[in-house]
Amino acid sequence: MAFIEEIKKYDVAYYGGGKNATAYPYRAIIGLRRADGSLIGGAYFHRDAATMPNTDEQTSSGYVWCHYAWENFSQIMDLLRNEKPAFVRYVAGGWHLASITTSIEPVGEGEHP
């Protein structure tokens, strides 16, 4: 079973904390939101691969957890800044895999002046 919903807004929490932050697993979290500001899910960027779970998750309330390595932060930010529409997708069953995706686009679309 798959779930998909368009992301209309987002917010970013980029954590500091110095050496004290090593016990906190996330370097950043991007809140993925509907037009009214309510949360669809979050993109969690782990400081260390050891803290990443084996799968993504969708809770019973519908919230989608997308887990990424810290190194993927700039790519996800680029996608959210520059692509429209963008969606949160979650595939359950044997996959338990979340993604941030775009719609089909024409080849060579590029930026328009």
MOPAC internal coordinates of N, CA, C and O (Angstrom, degrees):
PM7 1SCF
backbone

  N    0.0000 0     0.00 0     0.00 0    0    0    0
  C    1.4453 1     0.00 0     0.00 0    1    0    0
  C    1.5336 1   108.80 1     0.00 0    2    1    0
  O    1.2310 1   120.28 1   -43.83 1    3    2    1
  N    1.3236 1   117.08 1   136.17 1    3    2    1
  C    1.4599 1   121.62 1  -178.12 1    5    3    2
  C    1.5288 1   110.43 1  -118.08 1    6    5    3
  O    1.2310 1   121.42 1   -32.72 1    7    6    5
  N    1.3067 1   114.90 1   147.28 1    7    6    5
  C    1.4572 1   124.22 1   176.27 1    9    7    6
  C    1.5217 1   106.59 1  -121.48 1   10    9    7
  O    1.2310 1   120.11 1   -41.79 1   11   10    9
  N    1.3253 1   117.40 1   138.21 1   11   10    9
  C    1.4651 1   120.67 1   175.45 1   13   11   10
  C    1.5231 1   108.71 1  -146.64 1   14   13   11
  O    1.2310 1   121.04 1   -43.37 1   15   14   13
  N    1.3460 1   115.62 1   136.63 1   15   14   13
  C    1.4555 1   120.57 1   178.55 1   17   15   14
  C    1.5268 1   108.77 1  -148.30 1   18   17   15
  O    1.2310 1   120.92 1   -39.07 1   19   18   17
  N    1.3240 1   115.84 1   140.93 1   19   18   17
  C    1.4664 1   120.51 1  -179.07 1   21   19   18
  C    1.5244 1   111.30 1   -72.72 1   22   21   19
  O    1.2310 1   120.98 1   -41.80 1   23   22   21
  N    1.3181 1   115.73 1   138.20 1   23   22   21
  C    1.4592 1   123.22 1   174.53 1   25   23   22
  C    1.5245 1   107.24 1   -87.99 1   26   25   23
  O    1.2310 1   120.33 1   -58.86 1   27   26   25
  N    1.3158 1   116.98 1   121.14 1   27   26   25
  C    1.4624 1   121.26 1   179.66 1   29   27   26
  C    1.5265 1   112.11 1  -102.02 1   30   29   27
  O    1.2310 1   120.26 1   151.06 1   31   30   29
  N    1.3424 1   117.12 1   -28.94 1   31   30   29
  C    1.4627 1   122.65 1  -178.75 1   33   31   30
  C    1.5264 1   108.14 1  -144.90 1   34   33   31
  O    1.2310 1   121.16 1   -17.17 1   35   34   33
  N    1.3287 1   115.40 1   162.83 1   35   34   33
  C    1.4597 1   119.49 1   173.73 1   37   35   34
  C    1.5184 1   109.65 1  -150.78 1   38   37   35
  O    1.2310 1   120.66 1   -20.09 1   39   38   37
  N    1.3165 1   116.34 1   159.91 1   39   38   37
  C    1.4538 1   122.29 1   172.78 1   41   39   38
  C    1.5201 1   108.21 1  -137.61 1   42   41   39
  O    1.2310 1   120.88 1   -24.22 1   43   42   41
  N    1.3325 1   115.93 1   155.78 1   43   42   41
  C    1.4534 1   121.13 1  -175.12 1   45   43   42
  C    1.5241 1   110.25 1  -123.43 1   46   45   43
  O    1.2310 1   120.75 1   -47.90 1   47   46   45
  N    1.3247 1   116.16 1   132.10 1   47   46   45
  C    1.4640 1   122.82 1   169.26 1   49   47   46
  C    1.5279 1   105.73 1  -114.36 1   50   49   47
  O    1.2310 1   120.70 1   -65.59 1   51   50   49
  N    1.3170 1   116.27 1   114.41 1   51   50   49
  C    1.4631 1   123.34 1  -177.45 1   53   51   50
  C    1.5205 1   106.07 1  -113.38 1   54   53   51
  O    1.2310 1   120.34 1   -70.44 1   55   54   53
  N    1.3406 1   116.96 1   109.56 1   55   54   53
  C    1.4551 1   121.46 1  -168.30 1   57   55   54
  C    1.5166 1   113.80 1   -87.14 1   58   57   55
  O    1.2310 1   121.32 1   -40.90 1   59   58   57
  N    1.3259 1   115.07 1   139.10 1   59   58   57
  C    1.4591 1   123.64 1   171.24 1   61   59   58
  C    1.5297 1   108.04 1  -101.63 1   62   61   59
  O    1.2310 1   120.36 1    48.49 1   63   62   61
  N    1.3148 1   116.92 1  -131.51 1   63   62   61
  C    1.4652 1   121.30 1   174.31 1   65   63   62
  C    1.5038 1   115.10 1   104.04 1   66   65   63
  O    1.2310 1   119.82 1   175.48 1   67   66   65
  N    1.3185 1   117.96 1    -4.52 1   67   66   65
  C    1.4581 1   120.05 1   178.46 1   69   67   66
  C    1.5156 1   112.80 1    57.45 1   70   69   67
  O    1.2310 1   120.64 1    33.98 1   71   70   69
  N    1.3112 1   116.39 1  -146.02 1   71   70   69
  C    1.4705 1   121.09 1  -178.81 1   73   71   70
  C    1.5171 1   112.31 1   -65.22 1   74   73   71
  O    1.2310 1   120.17 1   154.35 1   75   74   73
  N    1.3219 1   117.28 1   -25.65 1   75   74   73
  C    1.4566 1   121.78 1   178.80 1   77   75   74
  C    1.5276 1   111.49 1   -63.68 1   78   77   75
  O    1.2310 1   119.94 1   153.37 1   79   78   77
  N    1.3239 1   117.71 1   -26.63 1   79   78   77
  C    1.4653 1   122.41 1  -175.69 1   81   79   78
  C    1.5219 1   113.08 1   -76.33 1   82   81   79
  O    1.2310 1   119.41 1   171.80 1   83   82   81
  N    1.3132 1   118.73 1    -8.20 1   83   82   81
  C    1.4699 1   119.49 1  -177.40 1   85   83   82
  C    1.5224 1   112.18 1   -61.70 1   86   85   83
  O    1.2310 1   119.56 1   155.42 1   87   86   85
  N    1.3298 1   118.44 1   -24.58 1   87   86   85
  C    1.4614 1   120.73 1   178.04 1   89   87   86
  C    1.5319 1   112.09 1   -80.73 1   90   89   87
  O    1.2310 1   120.20 1   165.05 1   91   90   89
  N    1.3483 1   117.22 1   -14.95 1   91   90   89
  C    1.4570 1   121.03 1   178.41 1   93   91   90
  C    1.5246 1   107.58 1   -91.49 1   94   93   91
  O    1.2310 1   119.37 1   -56.59 1   95   94   93
  N    1.3297 1   118.81 1   123.41 1   95   94   93
  C    1.4638 1   120.30 1  -169.59 1   97   95   94
  C    1.5239 1   116.31 1   -71.08 1   98   97   95
  O    1.2310 1   119.81 1   160.78 1   99   98   97
  N    1.3355 1   117.97 1   -19.22 1   99   98   97
  C    1.4613 1   119.37 1  -171.85 1  101   99   98
  C    1.5269 1   112.12 1  -105.39 1  102  101   99
  O    1.2310 1   120.88 1   -43.52 1  103  102  101
  N    1.3173 1   115.91 1   136.48 1  103  102  101
  C    1.4650 1   121.89 1   173.15 1  105  103  102
  C    1.5262 1   109.48 1   -87.07 1  106  105  103
  O    1.2310 1   120.76 1   149.07 1  107  106  105
  N    1.3436 1   116.15 1   -30.93 1  107  106  105
  C    1.4625 1   121.73 1   177.88 1  109  107  106
  C    1.5264 1   108.94 1  -157.88 1  110  109  107
  O    1.2310 1   121.67 1   -24.64 1  111  110  109
  N    1.3324 1   114.40 1   155.36 1  111  110  109
  C    1.4671 1   121.51 1   173.11 1  113  111  110
  C    1.5216 1   106.72 1  -135.16 1  114  113  111
  O    1.2310 1   120.80 1   -48.62 1  115  114  113
  N    1.3189 1   116.07 1   131.38 1  115  114  113
  C    1.4614 1   121.04 1   174.53 1  117  115  114
  C    1.5258 1   107.27 1  -107.66 1  118  117  115
  O    1.2310 1   120.94 1   -59.91 1  119  118  117
  N    1.3307 1   115.81 1   120.09 1  119  118  117
  C    1.4569 1   121.07 1   175.81 1  121  119  118
  C    1.5225 1   109.24 1   -80.13 1  122  121  119
  O    1.2310 1   120.17 1   -53.66 1  123  122  121
  N    1.3108 1   117.29 1   126.34 1  123  122  121
  C    1.4649 1   123.69 1  -178.51 1  125  123  122
  C    1.5246 1   107.40 1  -103.03 1  126  125  123
  O    1.2310 1   120.51 1   -61.37 1  127  126  125
  N    1.3388 1   116.62 1   118.63 1  127  126  125
  C    1.4586 1   120.27 1  -165.36 1  129  127  126
  C    1.5310 1   114.59 1  -126.01 1  130  129  127
  O    1.2310 1   122.23 1   -22.33 1  131  130  129
  N    1.3242 1   113.34 1   157.67 1  131  130  129
  C    1.4688 1   122.26 1   172.85 1  133  131  130
  C    1.5320 1   108.88 1   -81.35 1  134  133  131
  O    1.2310 1   120.25 1    -5.21 1  135  134  133
  N    1.3139 1   117.13 1   174.79 1  135  134  133
  C    1.4675 1   122.20 1   179.58 1  137  135  134
  C    1.5298 1   111.85 1   -59.48 1  138  137  135
  O    1.2310 1   120.19 1   146.60 1  139  138  137
  N    1.3293 1   117.24 1   -33.40 1  139  138  137
  C    1.4687 1   120.62 1  -179.86 1  141  139  138
  C    1.5293 1   112.64 1   -81.87 1  142  141  139
  O    1.2310 1   119.99 1  -178.70 1  143  142  141
  N    1.3314 1   117.63 1     1.30 1  143  142  141
  C    1.4611 1   121.91 1   179.17 1  145  143  142
  C    1.5163 1   115.04 1    91.23 1  146  145  143
  O    1.2310 1   119.87 1   172.11 1  147  146  145
  N    1.3228 1   117.85 1    -7.89 1  147  146  145
  C    1.4627 1   119.44 1   179.55 1  149  147  146
  C    1.5328 1   109.88 1   -71.59 1  150  149  147
  O    1.2310 1   121.33 1   -29.57 1  151  150  149
  N    1.3282 1   115.07 1   150.43 1  151  150  149
  C    1.4651 1   121.07 1  -175.32 1  153  151  150
  C    1.5203 1   112.84 1   -78.98 1  154  153  151
  O    1.2310 1   121.44 1   -46.16 1  155  154  153
  N    1.3299 1   114.85 1   133.84 1  155  154  153
  C    1.4662 1   122.29 1   168.74 1  157  155  154
  C    1.5230 1   108.09 1   -91.44 1  158  157  155
  O    1.2310 1   121.63 1   139.69 1  159  158  157
  N    1.3298 1   114.49 1   -40.31 1  159  158  157
  C    1.4604 1   120.67 1  -178.35 1  161  159  158
  C    1.5102 1   110.32 1   179.90 1  162  161  159
  O    1.2310 1   121.20 1    14.66 1  163  162  161
  N    1.3281 1   115.31 1  -165.34 1  163  162  161
  C    1.4477 1   120.34 1  -179.52 1  165  163  162
  C    1.5134 1   111.13 1  -144.85 1  166  165  163
  O    1.2310 1   121.45 1   -31.41 1  167  166  165
  N    1.3242 1   114.84 1   148.59 1  167  166  165
  C    1.4630 1   122.05 1   172.87 1  169  167  166
  C    1.5200 1   106.35 1  -102.90 1  170  169  167
  O    1.2310 1   120.53 1   -64.49 1  171  170  169
  N    1.3236 1   116.58 1   115.51 1  171  170  169
  C    1.4639 1   123.65 1  -174.90 1  173  171  170
  C    1.5166 1   109.27 1  -104.60 1  174  173  171
  O    1.2310 1   120.79 1   -57.45 1  175  174  173
  N    1.3220 1   116.10 1   122.55 1  175  174  173
  C    1.4615 1   122.08 1  -177.46 1  177  175  174
  C    1.5252 1   108.81 1  -107.17 1  178  177  175
  O    1.2310 1   121.21 1   -68.95 1  179  178  177
  N    1.3216 1   115.28 1   111.05 1  179  178  177
  C    1.4589 1   122.33 1  -172.71 1  181  179  178
  C    1.5186 1   111.97 1   -81.56 1  182  181  179
  O    1.2310 1   121.10 1   -42.46 1  183  182  181
  N    1.3423 1   115.51 1   137.54 1  183  182  181
  C    1.4634 1   122.01 1   175.14 1  185  183  182
  C    1.5226 1   110.64 1   -65.18 1  186  185  183
  O    1.2310 1   121.03 1   144.41 1  187  186  185
  N    1.3302 1   115.63 1   -35.59 1  187  186  185
  C    1.4596 1   121.71 1  -173.59 1  189  187  186
  C    1.5281 1   108.38 1  -136.64 1  190  189  187
  O    1.2310 1   120.33 1   -46.14 1  191  190  189
  N    1.3104 1   116.97 1   133.86 1  191  190  189
  C    1.4752 1   121.34 1   179.66 1  193  191  190
  C    1.5258 1   111.91 1   -58.28 1  194  193  191
  O    1.2310 1   119.88 1   155.33 1  195  194  193
  N    1.3188 1   117.83 1   -24.67 1  195  194  193
  C    1.4653 1   121.32 1  -178.86 1  197  195  194
  C    1.5329 1   112.11 1   -65.40 1  198  197  195
  O    1.2310 1   119.61 1   157.62 1  199  198  197
  N    1.3383 1   118.34 1   -22.38 1  199  198  197
  C    1.4702 1   120.25 1  -179.53 1  201  199  198
  C    1.5299 1   112.77 1   -89.44 1  202  201  199
  O    1.2310 1   120.54 1   173.50 1  203  202  201
  N    1.3170 1   116.57 1    -6.50 1  203  202  201
  C    1.4684 1   118.84 1  -178.35 1  205  203  202
  C    1.5274 1   110.74 1   -74.35 1  206  205  203
  O    1.2310 1   120.56 1   -45.64 1  207  206  205
  N    1.3395 1   116.53 1   134.36 1  207  206  205
  C    1.4681 1   118.97 1   176.12 1  209  207  206
  C    1.5248 1   110.33 1   -72.07 1  210  209  207
  O    1.2310 1   120.89 1   -12.04 1  211  210  209
  N    1.3153 1   115.90 1   167.96 1  211  210  209
  C    1.4668 1   120.86 1   179.68 1  213  211  210
  C    1.5242 1   112.96 1   -70.63 1  214  213  211
  O    1.2310 1   120.11 1   153.89 1  215  214  213
  N    1.3271 1   117.39 1   -26.11 1  215  214  213
  C    1.4664 1   121.34 1  -178.33 1  217  215  214
  C    1.5220 1   110.04 1  -140.80 1  218  217  215
  O    1.2310 1   121.02 1   -14.24 1  219  218  217
  N    1.3168 1   115.65 1   165.76 1  219  218  217
  C    1.4552 1   121.43 1   169.09 1  221  219  218
  C    1.5228 1   106.79 1   -82.75 1  222  221  219
  O    1.2310 1   120.63 1    -0.06 1  223  222  221
  N    1.3255 1   116.40 1   179.94 1  223  222  221
  C    1.4622 1   118.65 1  -174.32 1  225  223  222
  C    1.5195 1   110.59 1  -151.87 1  226  225  223
  O    1.2310 1   121.18 1   -30.06 1  227  226  225
  N    1.3231 1   115.34 1   149.94 1  227  226  225
  C    1.4588 1   121.76 1   167.19 1  229  227  226
  C    1.5166 1   106.43 1  -123.67 1  230  229  227
  O    1.2310 1   120.32 1   -57.01 1  231  230  229
  N    1.3292 1   116.99 1   122.99 1  231  230  229
  C    1.4583 1   120.78 1  -177.23 1  233  231  230
  C    1.5266 1   110.36 1   -76.29 1  234  233  231
  O    1.2310 1   120.54 1    -9.98 1  235  234  233
  N    1.3106 1   116.57 1   170.02 1  235  234  233
  C    1.4669 1   120.81 1   179.43 1  237  235  234
  C    1.5271 1   111.47 1   -63.68 1  238  237  235
  O    1.2310 1   119.80 1   156.23 1  239  238  237
  N    1.3362 1   118.00 1   -23.77 1  239  238  237
  C    1.4649 1   120.67 1   176.85 1  241  239  238
  C    1.5304 1   112.05 1   -82.04 1  242  241  239
  O    1.2310 1   119.85 1   172.62 1  243  242  241
  N    1.3518 1   117.90 1    -7.38 1  243  242  241
  C    1.4511 1   122.23 1   177.23 1  245  243  242
  C    1.5169 1   114.92 1   103.86 1  246  245  243
  O    1.2310 1   119.56 1   170.73 1  247  246  245
  N    1.3394 1   118.45 1    -9.27 1  247  246  245
  C    1.4646 1   122.72 1  -178.71 1  249  247  246
  C    1.5344 1   109.85 1   -64.42 1  250  249  247
  O    1.2310 1   120.71 1   -48.33 1  251  250  249
  N    1.3492 1   116.25 1   131.67 1  251  250  249
  C    1.4669 1   121.64 1  -178.14 1  253  251  250
  C    1.5260 1   109.97 1  -105.42 1  254  253  251
  O    1.2310 1   120.78 1   -53.11 1  255  254  253
  N    1.3385 1   116.12 1   126.89 1  255  254  253
  C    1.4625 1   123.86 1   176.01 1  257  255  254
  C    1.5251 1   107.96 1   -98.39 1  258  257  255
  O    1.2310 1   120.32 1   -64.44 1  259  258  257
  N    1.3480 1   116.99 1   115.56 1  259  258  257
  C    1.4643 1   123.01 1   175.46 1  261  259  258
  C    1.5306 1   107.22 1  -107.04 1  262  261  259
  O    1.2310 1   119.73 1   -62.33 1  263  262  261
  N    1.3093 1   118.12 1   117.67 1  263  262  261
  C    1.4656 1   121.56 1  -177.95 1  265  263  262
  C    1.5225 1   110.67 1  -103.60 1  266  265  263
  O    1.2310 1   121.05 1   -48.81 1  267  266  265
  N    1.3411 1   115.60 1   131.19 1  267  266  265
  C    1.4589 1   122.35 1  -179.46 1  269  267  266
  C    1.5217 1   110.12 1  -134.48 1  270  269  267
  O    1.2310 1   121.26 1   -25.08 1  271  270  269
  N    1.3073 1   115.19 1   154.92 1  271  270  269
  C    1.4634 1   120.47 1   169.60 1  273  271  270
  C    1.5294 1   107.36 1   -72.37 1  274  273  271
  O    1.2310 1   120.17 1   -29.29 1  275  274  273
  N    1.3228 1   117.28 1   150.71 1  275  274  273
  C    1.4498 1   122.18 1   179.35 1  277  275  274
  C    1.5309 1   111.63 1   -53.19 1  278  277  275
  O    1.2310 1   120.18 1   144.55 1  279  278  277
  N    1.3004 1   117.26 1   -35.45 1  279  278  277
  C    1.4628 1   122.25 1  -177.35 1  281  279  278
  C    1.5261 1   113.07 1   -61.92 1  282  281  279
  O    1.2310 1   119.74 1   163.69 1  283  282  281
  N    1.3302 1   118.11 1   -16.31 1  283  282  281
  C    1.4645 1   122.02 1  -179.43 1  285  283  282
  C    1.5251 1   113.96 1   -91.08 1  286  285  283
  O    1.2310 1   120.03 1   178.30 1  287  286  285
  N    1.3206 1   117.54 1    -1.70 1  287  286  285
  C    1.4677 1   121.16 1  -175.00 1  289  287  286
  C    1.5298 1   112.31 1   -57.32 1  290  289  287
  O    1.2310 1   119.63 1   130.45 1  291  290  289
  N    1.3212 1   118.32 1   -49.55 1  291  290  289
  C    1.4721 1   119.86 1  -175.84 1  293  291  290
  C    1.5278 1   111.97 1   -64.58 1  294  293  291
  O    1.2310 1   119.87 1   145.36 1  295  294  293
  N    1.3292 1   117.86 1   -34.64 1  295  294  293
  C    1.4656 1   120.05 1   178.69 1  297  295  294
  C    1.5326 1   111.30 1   -66.65 1  298  297  295
  O    1.2310 1   120.50 1   138.97 1  299  298  297
  N    1.3273 1   116.65 1   -41.03 1  299  298  297
  C    1.4684 1   119.86 1   179.54 1  301  299  298
  C    1.5238 1   110.20 1   -69.20 1  302  301  299
  O    1.2310 1   119.82 1   138.73 1  303  302  301
  N    1.3385 1   117.94 1   -41.27 1  303  302  301
  C    1.4675 1   120.49 1   176.75 1  305  303  302
  C    1.5229 1   110.40 1   -61.07 1  306  305  303
  O    1.2310 1   119.93 1   137.91 1  307  306  305
  N    1.3212 1   117.75 1   -42.09 1  307  306  305
  C    1.4634 1   121.75 1   178.47 1  309  307  306
  C    1.5288 1   110.64 1   -60.79 1  310  309  307
  O    1.2310 1   120.52 1   136.08 1  311  310  309
  N    1.3085 1   116.62 1   -43.92 1  311  310  309
  C    1.4641 1   121.00 1   179.39 1  313  311  310
  C    1.5344 1   110.33 1   -61.24 1  314  313  311
  O    1.2310 1   119.97 1   133.31 1  315  314  313
  N    1.3330 1   117.66 1   -46.69 1  315  314  313
  C    1.4608 1   120.62 1  -178.21 1  317  315  314
  C    1.5287 1   112.14 1   -67.87 1  318  317  315
  O    1.2310 1   119.97 1   145.51 1  319  318  317
  N    1.3227 1   117.66 1   -34.49 1  319  318  317
  C    1.4665 1   120.94 1   179.60 1  321  319  318
  C    1.5226 1   112.97 1   -73.35 1  322  321  319
  O    1.2310 1   120.62 1   144.94 1  323  322  321
  N    1.3284 1   116.43 1   -35.06 1  323  322  321
  C    1.4643 1   119.80 1  -166.55 1  325  323  322
  C    1.5168 1   116.76 1  -113.71 1  326  325  323
  O    1.2310 1   119.40 1   169.32 1  327  326  325
  N    1.3004 1   118.75 1   -10.68 1  327  326  325
  C    1.4652 1   120.26 1  -177.37 1  329  327  326
  C    1.5206 1   110.27 1  -112.06 1  330  329  327
  O    1.2310 1   121.28 1   -41.16 1  331  330  329
  N    1.3220 1   115.15 1   138.84 1  331  330  329
  C    1.4549 1   120.59 1   176.53 1  333  331  330
  C    1.5131 1   107.75 1  -147.90 1  334  333  331
  O    1.2310 1   119.19 1   -52.12 1  335  334  333
  N    1.2861 1   119.14 1   127.88 1  335  334  333
  C    1.4544 1   126.47 1    -0.94 1  337  335  334
  C    1.5299 1   112.13 1   -82.90 1  338  337  335
  O    1.2310 1   121.30 1   -20.55 1  339  338  337
  N    1.3196 1   115.12 1   159.45 1  339  338  337
  C    1.4665 1   122.39 1   173.21 1  341  339  338
  C    1.5294 1   107.46 1  -124.07 1  342  341  339
  O    1.2310 1   120.82 1   -31.76 1  343  342  341
  N    1.3127 1   116.04 1   148.24 1  343  342  341
  C    1.4598 1   122.05 1  -173.68 1  345  343  342
  C    1.5223 1   111.44 1  -131.33 1  346  345  343
  O    1.2310 1   120.92 1   -26.98 1  347  346  345
  N    1.3348 1   115.84 1   153.02 1  347  346  345
  C    1.4616 1   122.41 1   165.45 1  349  347  346
  C    1.5162 1   105.62 1   -97.21 1  350  349  347
  O    1.2310 1   121.00 1   -50.11 1  351  350  349
  N    1.3107 1   115.68 1   129.89 1  351  350  349
  C    1.4629 1   120.95 1   179.04 1  353  351  350
  C    1.5189 1   108.12 1  -126.36 1  354  353  351
  O    1.2310 1   120.93 1   -40.23 1  355  354  353
  N    1.3264 1   115.82 1   139.77 1  355  354  353
  C    1.4599 1   120.81 1   176.39 1  357  355  354
  C    1.5228 1   108.54 1  -135.06 1  358  357  355
  O    1.2310 1   120.65 1   -51.85 1  359  358  357
  N    1.3143 1   116.37 1   128.15 1  359  358  357
  C    1.4602 1   122.35 1   178.14 1  361  359  358
  C    1.5209 1   107.54 1  -114.53 1  362  361  359
  O    1.2310 1   121.00 1   -62.15 1  363  362  361
  N    1.3237 1   115.70 1   117.85 1  363  362  361
  C    1.4707 1   121.71 1  -179.33 1  365  363  362
  C    1.5226 1   109.32 1   -86.17 1  366  365  363
  O    1.2310 1   120.34 1    45.10 1  367  366  365
  N    1.3065 1   116.95 1  -134.90 1  367  366  365
  C    1.4624 1   120.73 1  -178.11 1  369  367  366
  C    1.5166 1   110.34 1    62.09 1  370  369  367
  O    1.2310 1   120.24 1    44.12 1  371  370  369
  N    1.3205 1   117.15 1  -135.88 1  371  370  369
  C    1.4547 1   120.98 1   179.77 1  373  371  370
  C    1.5154 1   113.62 1   -79.40 1  374  373  371
  O    1.2310 1   119.91 1   171.07 1  375  374  373
  N    1.3415 1   117.78 1    -8.93 1  375  374  373
  C    1.4599 1   120.74 1  -174.08 1  377  375  374
  C    1.5247 1   113.58 1   -87.91 1  378  377  375
  O    1.2310 1   119.89 1   126.28 1  379  378  377
  N    1.3209 1   117.82 1   -53.72 1  379  378  377
  C    1.4761 1   122.34 1  -173.14 1  381  379  378
  C    1.5206 1   109.66 1    49.61 1  382  381  379
  O    1.2310 1   121.46 1  -121.73 1  383  382  381
  N    1.3352 1   114.81 1    58.27 1  383  382  381
  C    1.4529 1   122.28 1  -172.49 1  385  383  382
  C    1.5259 1   109.86 1  -128.43 1  386  385  383
  O    1.2310 1   120.79 1   -55.21 1  387  386  385
  N    1.3409 1   116.09 1   124.79 1  387  386  385
  C    1.4592 1   121.22 1   177.27 1  389  387  386
  C    1.5192 1   109.06 1  -105.22 1  390  389  387
  O    1.2310 1   120.94 1   -23.42 1  391  390  389
  N    1.3369 1   115.81 1   156.58 1  391  390  389
  C    1.4631 1   119.87 1   177.02 1  393  391  390
  C    1.5141 1   109.73 1  -152.92 1  394  393  391
  O    1.2310 1   121.56 1   -20.54 1  395  394  393
  N    1.3188 1   114.62 1   159.46 1  395  394  393
  C    1.4547 1   122.40 1   169.40 1  397  395  394
  C    1.5139 1   104.13 1  -110.94 1  398  397  395
  O    1.2310 1   120.66 1   -61.03 1  399  398  397
  N    1.3274 1   116.34 1   118.97 1  399  398  397
  C    1.4554 1   121.03 1  -170.62 1  401  399  398
  C    1.5265 1   111.21 1  -127.47 1  402  401  399
  O    1.2310 1   121.17 1   -14.02 1  403  402  401
  N    1.3267 1   115.36 1   165.98 1  403  402  401
  C    1.4568 1   121.62 1   173.71 1  405  403  402
  C    1.5197 1   108.21 1  -112.60 1  406  405  403
  O    1.2310 1   121.07 1    -4.27 1  407  406  405
  N    1.3197 1   115.56 1   175.73 1  407  406  405
  C    1.4539 1   119.76 1   173.77 1  409  407  406
  C    1.5319 1   108.39 1   -88.31 1  410  409  407
  O    1.2310 1   120.37 1    -5.45 1  411  410  409
  N    1.2964 1   116.90 1   174.55 1  411  410  409
  C    1.4659 1   121.75 1   178.21 1  413  411  410
  C    1.5247 1   108.61 1   -66.84 1  414  413  411
  O    1.2310 1   120.89 1   -46.52 1  415  414  413
  N    1.3346 1   115.90 1   133.48 1  415  414  413
  C    1.4568 1   121.28 1  -179.27 1  417  415  414
  C    1.5193 1   109.60 1  -125.99 1  418  417  415
  O    1.2310 1   120.58 1   -28.58 1  419  418  417
  N    1.3280 1   116.51 1   151.42 1  419  418  417
  C    1.4693 1   118.76 1   177.72 1  421  419  418
  C    1.5320 1   111.62 1   -70.13 1  422  421  419
  O    1.2310 1   120.59 1   -30.04 1  423  422  421
  N    1.3155 1   116.48 1   149.96 1  423  422  421
  C    1.4518 1   122.19 1   177.22 1  425  423  422
  C    1.5258 1   108.98 1   -63.09 1  426  425  423
  O    1.2310 1   120.50 1   -41.84 1  427  426  425
  N    1.3303 1   116.65 1   138.16 1  427  426  425
  C    1.4533 1   121.25 1   176.44 1  429  427  426
  C    1.5024 1   115.19 1    71.07 1  430  429  427
  O    1.2310 1   120.30 1  -159.58 1  431  430  429
  N    1.3367 1   117.03 1    20.42 1  431  430  429
  C    1.4578 1   121.09 1  -177.40 1  433  431  430
  C    1.5332 1   110.60 1   -57.00 1  434  433  431
  O    1.2310 1   119.90 1   132.66 1  435  434  433
  N    1.3185 1   117.79 1   -47.34 1  435  434  433
  C    1.4571 1   122.07 1   177.05 1  437  435  434
  C    1.5210 1   113.09 1    56.43 1  438  437  435
  O    1.2310 1   121.16 1     8.14 1  439  438  437
  N    1.3277 1   115.39 1  -171.86 1  439  438  437
  C    1.4451 1   120.95 1   178.24 1  441  439  438
  C    1.5191 1   109.55 1   -89.42 1  442  441  439
  O    1.2310 1   120.84 1   -34.39 1  443  442  441
  N    1.3013 1   115.99 1   145.61 1  443  442  441
  C    1.4577 1   121.50 1   179.12 1  445  443  442
  C    1.5220 1   109.13 1  -100.84 1  446  445  443
  O    1.2310 1   120.20 1   -39.36 1  447  446  445
  N    1.3318 1   117.23 1   140.64 1  447  446  445
  C    1.4854 1   120.21 1  -179.59 1  449  447  446
  C    1.5185 1   112.35 1   -66.55 1  450  449  447
  O    1.2310 1   120.10 1   180.00 1  451  450  449

